Amino acid sequence: MQHRNKGRILSRTRDERHALLKTLLGSLIMRERITTTLAKAKEIKNHIDQLVNKGKVAKTDDKRRVAMLRLLRSRLSLEATMKIAGKVDERAMGRTSGCTGVVKLDRRKGDGA
């Protein structure tokens, strides 16, 4: 039963899932837009909101800056960490969540997947 089990398994082991999420989050931060499946998009949406909030704390609070940068660095690549800590959009400064959106695309023309 799936009662009280949060998160999606995505047909992967735990280590594979963590690596997948780390690369998806890094790609989303660096490119600011990615194309992926709906299940993966829903899963990283929660994670990206948490990381944006950590980036806001790292940008505004000098006392907690080093701790937040270490936490971001453990979850992201160095380039993505510097981008999210250095350049948090003004759009994200006024809100606590909802920084990302999921846009559904049409089916592929080649095979309809």
Buried (B, 14 or more C-beta within 10 A) or exposed (E): EEEEEEEEEBEEEEEEBEEBBBEBBBBBBBEEEBEBEEEBBEBBBEBBBEBBBBBBBBBEEEEEBEEBBEBBBEBBBEEBBBBBBEEBEEEBEEEEEEBBEEEEEEEEEEEEE
